[in-house]
Amino acid sequence: MPAIALLSAVFVVGFEQFVQWKYGTMGIIGLLLITIGIKANSPACSSIGAVVLALMVAQPAL
């Protein structure tokens, strides 16, 4: 059981670092809003986070 918790924690931290590297601060804010919305059972908060991430992914590269 502790090994699964450790692996999931490593995966989450790695994913957060990838999002921050790829999409910057707004990507982390979007991911944070999704996480808070899921934990608080708030569809509005998680939807706003999903929209922020979708806009970050869909924008053309400069």
Backbone as XML, in Angstrom:
<?xml version="1.0"?>
<chain id="A" units="angstrom">
  <residue number="1" name="MET">
    <atom name="N" x="0.809" y="-1.201" z="0.000"/>
    <atom name="CA" x="0.000" y="0.000" z="0.000"/>
    <atom name="C" x="0.858" y="1.273" z="0.000"/>
  </residue>
  <residue number="2" name="PRO">
    <atom name="N" x="1.914" y="1.355" z="0.841"/>
    <atom name="CA" x="2.743" y="2.565" z="0.799"/>
    <atom name="C" x="3.438" y="2.758" z="-0.558"/>
  </residue>
  <residue number="3" name="ALA">
    <atom name="N" x="3.752" y="1.659" z="-1.244"/>
    <atom name="CA" x="4.408" y="1.783" z="-2.548"/>
    <atom name="C" x="3.474" y="2.423" z="-3.565"/>
  </residue>
  <residue number="4" name="ILE">
    <atom name="N" x="2.196" y="2.082" z="-3.528"/>
    <atom name="CA" x="1.229" y="2.664" z="-4.456"/>
    <atom name="C" x="1.053" y="4.148" z="-4.163"/>
  </residue>
  <residue number="5" name="ALA">
    <atom name="N" x="0.997" y="4.514" z="-2.888"/>
    <atom name="CA" x="0.867" y="5.921" z="-2.513"/>
    <atom name="C" x="2.099" y="6.705" z="-2.949"/>
  </residue>
  <residue number="6" name="LEU">
    <atom name="N" x="3.271" y="6.128" z="-2.792"/>
    <atom name="CA" x="4.496" y="6.797" z="-3.206"/>
    <atom name="C" x="4.546" y="6.973" z="-4.716"/>
  </residue>
  <residue number="7" name="LEU">
    <atom name="N" x="4.179" y="5.947" z="-5.454"/>
    <atom name="CA" x="4.174" y="6.042" z="-6.919"/>
    <atom name="C" x="3.169" y="7.070" z="-7.418"/>
  </residue>
  <residue number="8" name="SER">
    <atom name="N" x="1.997" y="7.116" z="-6.793"/>
    <atom name="CA" x="1.003" y="8.098" z="-7.225"/>
    <atom name="C" x="1.456" y="9.514" z="-6.894"/>
  </residue>
  <residue number="9" name="ALA">
    <atom name="N" x="2.113" y="9.700" z="-5.753"/>
    <atom name="CA" x="2.627" y="11.027" z="-5.395"/>
    <atom name="C" x="3.717" y="11.466" z="-6.375"/>
  </residue>
  <residue number="10" name="VAL">
    <atom name="N" x="4.592" y="10.555" z="-6.750"/>
    <atom name="CA" x="5.641" y="10.870" z="-7.722"/>
    <atom name="C" x="5.027" y="11.224" z="-9.072"/>
  </residue>
  <residue number="11" name="PHE">
    <atom name="N" x="3.999" y="10.486" z="-9.482"/>
    <atom name="CA" x="3.330" y="10.772" z="-10.750"/>
    <atom name="C" x="2.676" y="12.147" z="-10.725"/>
  </residue>
  <residue number="12" name="VAL">
    <atom name="N" x="1.993" y="12.486" z="-9.644"/>
    <atom name="CA" x="1.309" y="13.778" z="-9.545"/>
    <atom name="C" x="2.309" y="14.926" z="-9.578"/>
  </residue>
  <residue number="13" name="VAL">
    <atom name="N" x="3.394" y="14.798" z="-8.830"/>
    <atom name="CA" x="4.410" y="15.856" z="-8.817"/>
    <atom name="C" x="5.054" y="15.983" z="-10.199"/>
  </residue>
  <residue number="14" name="GLY">
    <atom name="N" x="5.332" y="14.883" z="-10.821"/>
    <atom name="CA" x="5.905" y="14.918" z="-12.168"/>
    <atom name="C" x="4.966" y="15.545" z="-13.175"/>
  </residue>
  <residue number="15" name="PHE">
    <atom name="N" x="3.688" y="15.231" z="-13.081"/>
    <atom name="CA" x="2.703" y="15.812" z="-13.994"/>
    <atom name="C" x="2.576" y="17.314" z="-13.776"/>
  </residue>
  <residue number="16" name="GLU">
    <atom name="N" x="2.577" y="17.753" z="-12.521"/>
    <atom name="CA" x="2.513" y="19.185" z="-12.228"/>
    <atom name="C" x="3.734" y="19.914" z="-12.772"/>
  </residue>
  <residue number="17" name="GLN">
    <atom name="N" x="4.900" y="19.316" z="-12.641"/>
    <atom name="CA" x="6.109" y="19.940" z="-13.172"/>
    <atom name="C" x="6.063" y="20.019" z="-14.700"/>
  </residue>
  <residue number="18" name="PHE">
    <atom name="N" x="5.539" y="18.984" z="-15.342"/>
    <atom name="CA" x="5.405" y="19.003" z="-16.802"/>
    <atom name="C" x="4.454" y="20.098" z="-17.249"/>
  </residue>
  <residue number="19" name="VAL">
    <atom name="N" x="3.315" y="20.243" z="-16.568"/>
    <atom name="CA" x="2.341" y="21.273" z="-16.923"/>
    <atom name="C" x="2.951" y="22.658" z="-16.735"/>
  </residue>
  <residue number="20" name="GLN">
    <atom name="N" x="3.674" y="22.862" z="-15.638"/>
    <atom name="CA" x="4.285" y="24.167" z="-15.406"/>
    <atom name="C" x="5.359" y="24.449" z="-16.442"/>
  </residue>
  <residue number="21" name="TRP">
    <atom name="N" x="6.132" y="23.458" z="-16.817"/>
    <atom name="CA" x="7.171" y="23.655" z="-17.811"/>
    <atom name="C" x="6.569" y="23.960" z="-19.173"/>
  </residue>
  <residue number="22" name="LYS">
    <atom name="N" x="5.517" y="23.245" z="-19.526"/>
    <atom name="CA" x="4.929" y="23.384" z="-20.854"/>
    <atom name="C" x="4.022" y="24.607" z="-20.959"/>
  </residue>
  <residue number="23" name="TYR">
    <atom name="N" x="3.199" y="24.880" z="-19.936"/>
    <atom name="CA" x="2.175" y="25.913" z="-20.044"/>
    <atom name="C" x="2.335" y="27.057" z="-19.051"/>
  </residue>
  <residue number="24" name="GLY">
    <atom name="N" x="3.333" y="27.032" z="-18.215"/>
    <atom name="CA" x="3.615" y="28.145" z="-17.319"/>
    <atom name="C" x="2.657" y="28.245" z="-16.142"/>
  </residue>
  <residue number="25" name="THR">
    <atom name="N" x="2.564" y="29.438" z="-15.613"/>
    <atom name="CA" x="1.780" y="29.682" z="-14.414"/>
    <atom name="C" x="0.288" y="29.455" z="-14.649"/>
  </residue>
  <residue number="26" name="MET">
    <atom name="N" x="-0.212" y="29.852" z="-15.803"/>
    <atom name="CA" x="-1.643" y="29.657" z="-16.076"/>
    <atom name="C" x="-2.003" y="28.173" z="-16.145"/>
  </residue>
  <residue number="27" name="GLY">
    <atom name="N" x="-1.103" y="27.349" z="-16.606"/>
    <atom name="CA" x="-1.350" y="25.912" z="-16.609"/>
    <atom name="C" x="-1.480" y="25.353" z="-15.211"/>
  </residue>
  <residue number="28" name="ILE">
    <atom name="N" x="-0.617" y="25.820" z="-14.310"/>
    <atom name="CA" x="-0.696" y="25.382" z="-12.907"/>
    <atom name="C" x="-1.981" y="25.879" z="-12.271"/>
  </residue>
  <residue number="29" name="ILE">
    <atom name="N" x="-2.390" y="27.112" z="-12.576"/>
    <atom name="CA" x="-3.639" y="27.648" z="-12.030"/>
    <atom name="C" x="-4.823" y="26.822" z="-12.514"/>
  </residue>
  <residue number="30" name="GLY">
    <atom name="N" x="-4.843" y="26.469" z="-13.787"/>
    <atom name="CA" x="-5.924" y="25.630" z="-14.313"/>
    <atom name="C" x="-5.962" y="24.267" z="-13.650"/>
  </residue>
  <residue number="31" name="LEU">
    <atom name="N" x="-4.790" y="23.656" z="-13.488"/>
    <atom name="CA" x="-4.717" y="22.349" z="-12.825"/>
    <atom name="C" x="-5.143" y="22.455" z="-11.370"/>
  </residue>
  <residue number="32" name="LEU">
    <atom name="N" x="-4.762" y="23.534" z="-10.700"/>
    <atom name="CA" x="-5.159" y="23.748" z="-9.311"/>
    <atom name="C" x="-6.674" y="23.923" z="-9.193"/>
  </residue>
  <residue number="33" name="LEU">
    <atom name="N" x="-7.281" y="24.679" z="-10.126"/>
    <atom name="CA" x="-8.732" y="24.855" z="-10.096"/>
    <atom name="C" x="-9.473" y="23.537" z="-10.312"/>
  </residue>
  <residue number="34" name="ILE">
    <atom name="N" x="-8.969" y="22.720" z="-11.219"/>
    <atom name="CA" x="-9.599" y="21.404" z="-11.434"/>
    <atom name="C" x="-9.499" y="20.565" z="-10.166"/>
  </residue>
  <residue number="35" name="THR">
    <atom name="N" x="-8.319" y="20.539" z="-9.552"/>
    <atom name="CA" x="-8.125" y="19.744" z="-8.346"/>
    <atom name="C" x="-9.009" y="20.221" z="-7.204"/>
  </residue>
  <residue number="36" name="ILE">
    <atom name="N" x="-9.073" y="21.529" z="-7.001"/>
    <atom name="CA" x="-9.914" y="22.073" z="-5.936"/>
    <atom name="C" x="-11.378" y="21.779" z="-6.219"/>
  </residue>
  <residue number="37" name="GLY">
    <atom name="N" x="-11.798" y="21.912" z="-7.473"/>
    <atom name="CA" x="-13.189" y="21.630" z="-7.833"/>
    <atom name="C" x="-13.578" y="20.188" z="-7.586"/>
  </residue>
  <residue number="38" name="ILE">
    <atom name="N" x="-12.662" y="19.273" z="-7.872"/>
    <atom name="CA" x="-12.956" y="17.851" z="-7.644"/>
    <atom name="C" x="-13.010" y="17.553" z="-6.150"/>
  </residue>
  <residue number="39" name="LYS">
    <atom name="N" x="-12.040" y="18.073" z="-5.396"/>
    <atom name="CA" x="-12.012" y="17.816" z="-3.953"/>
    <atom name="C" x="-13.206" y="18.444" z="-3.238"/>
  </residue>
  <residue number="40" name="ALA">
    <atom name="N" x="-13.615" y="19.656" z="-3.674"/>
    <atom name="CA" x="-14.724" y="20.357" z="-3.028"/>
    <atom name="C" x="-16.074" y="19.989" z="-3.633"/>
  </residue>
  <residue number="41" name="ASN">
    <atom name="N" x="-16.054" y="19.118" z="-4.623"/>
    <atom name="CA" x="-17.276" y="18.680" z="-5.308"/>
    <atom name="C" x="-18.009" y="19.892" z="-5.913"/>
  </residue>
  <residue number="42" name="SER">
    <atom name="N" x="-17.226" y="20.772" z="-6.542"/>
    <atom name="CA" x="-17.754" y="21.988" z="-7.145"/>
    <atom name="C" x="-17.585" y="21.920" z="-8.663"/>
  </residue>
  <residue number="43" name="PRO">
    <atom name="N" x="-18.676" y="21.681" z="-9.387"/>
    <atom name="CA" x="-18.551" y="21.601" z="-10.846"/>
    <atom name="C" x="-18.131" y="22.924" z="-11.478"/>
  </residue>
  <residue number="44" name="ALA">
    <atom name="N" x="-18.514" y="24.050" z="-10.899"/>
    <atom name="CA" x="-18.150" y="25.348" z="-11.471"/>
    <atom name="C" x="-16.638" y="25.557" z="-11.423"/>
  </residue>
  <residue number="45" name="CYS">
    <atom name="N" x="-16.033" y="25.259" z="-10.297"/>
    <atom name="CA" x="-14.595" y="25.455" z="-10.133"/>
    <atom name="C" x="-13.808" y="24.521" z="-11.059"/>
  </residue>
  <residue number="46" name="SER">
    <atom name="N" x="-14.203" y="23.273" z="-11.120"/>
    <atom name="CA" x="-13.490" y="22.339" z="-11.986"/>
    <atom name="C" x="-13.719" y="22.660" z="-13.458"/>
  </residue>
  <residue number="47" name="SER">
    <atom name="N" x="-14.883" y="23.183" z="-13.798"/>
    <atom name="CA" x="-15.140" y="23.571" z="-15.189"/>
    <atom name="C" x="-14.286" y="24.762" z="-15.597"/>
  </residue>
  <residue number="48" name="ILE">
    <atom name="N" x="-14.127" y="25.728" z="-14.704"/>
    <atom name="CA" x="-13.275" y="26.885" z="-14.995"/>
    <atom name="C" x="-11.830" y="26.424" z="-15.207"/>
  </residue>
  <residue number="49" name="GLY">
    <atom name="N" x="-11.364" y="25.527" z="-14.367"/>
    <atom name="CA" x="-10.012" y="24.992" z="-14.530"/>
    <atom name="C" x="-9.845" y="24.248" z="-15.838"/>
  </residue>
  <residue number="50" name="ALA">
    <atom name="N" x="-10.865" y="23.475" z="-16.232"/>
    <atom name="CA" x="-10.801" y="22.746" z="-17.495"/>
    <atom name="C" x="-10.773" y="23.701" z="-18.686"/>
  </residue>
  <residue number="51" name="VAL">
    <atom name="N" x="-11.545" y="24.777" z="-18.598"/>
    <atom name="CA" x="-11.555" y="25.763" z="-19.679"/>
    <atom name="C" x="-10.200" y="26.457" z="-19.780"/>
  </residue>
  <residue number="52" name="VAL">
    <atom name="N" x="-9.602" y="26.790" z="-18.644"/>
    <atom name="CA" x="-8.284" y="27.428" z="-18.658"/>
    <atom name="C" x="-7.263" y="26.510" z="-19.319"/>
  </residue>
  <residue number="53" name="LEU">
    <atom name="N" x="-7.261" y="25.231" z="-18.947"/>
    <atom name="CA" x="-6.315" y="24.296" z="-19.558"/>
    <atom name="C" x="-6.603" y="24.086" z="-21.038"/>
  </residue>
  <residue number="54" name="ALA">
    <atom name="N" x="-7.871" y="24.020" z="-21.402"/>
    <atom name="CA" x="-8.222" y="23.849" z="-22.811"/>
    <atom name="C" x="-7.770" y="25.046" z="-23.640"/>
  </residue>
  <residue number="55" name="LEU">
    <atom name="N" x="-7.914" y="26.242" z="-23.097"/>
    <atom name="CA" x="-7.452" y="27.436" z="-23.809"/>
    <atom name="C" x="-5.940" y="27.457" z="-23.920"/>
  </residue>
  <residue number="56" name="MET">
    <atom name="N" x="-5.260" y="26.983" z="-22.897"/>
    <atom name="CA" x="-3.800" y="26.939" z="-22.948"/>
    <atom name="C" x="-3.307" y="25.946" z="-24.000"/>
  </residue>
  <residue number="57" name="VAL">
    <atom name="N" x="-3.978" y="24.814" z="-24.119"/>
    <atom name="CA" x="-3.589" y="23.795" z="-25.077"/>
    <atom name="C" x="-3.947" y="24.209" z="-26.496"/>
  </residue>
  <residue number="58" name="ALA">
    <atom name="N" x="-5.086" y="24.876" z="-26.671"/>
    <atom name="CA" x="-5.601" y="25.195" z="-27.997"/>
    <atom name="C" x="-4.965" y="26.428" z="-28.620"/>
  </residue>
  <residue number="59" name="GLN">
    <atom name="N" x="-4.294" y="27.262" z="-27.846"/>
    <atom name="CA" x="-3.739" y="28.478" z="-28.426"/>
    <atom name="C" x="-2.581" y="28.138" z="-29.361"/>
  </residue>
  <residue number="60" name="PRO">
    <atom name="N" x="-2.442" y="28.890" z="-30.427"/>
    <atom name="CA" x="-1.344" y="28.607" z="-31.361"/>
    <atom name="C" x="0.009" y="28.973" z="-30.746"/>
  </residue>
  <residue number="61" name="ALA">
    <atom name="N" x="1.009" y="28.252" z="-31.106"/>
    <atom name="CA" x="2.361" y="28.514" z="-30.594"/>
    <atom name="C" x="2.896" y="29.799" z="-31.205"/>
  </residue>
  <residue number="62" name="LEU">
    <atom name="N" x="3.537" y="30.577" z="-30.378"/>
    <atom name="CA" x="4.080" y="31.860" z="-30.854"/>
    <atom name="C" x="5.539" y="31.735" z="-31.200"/>
  </residue>
</chain>
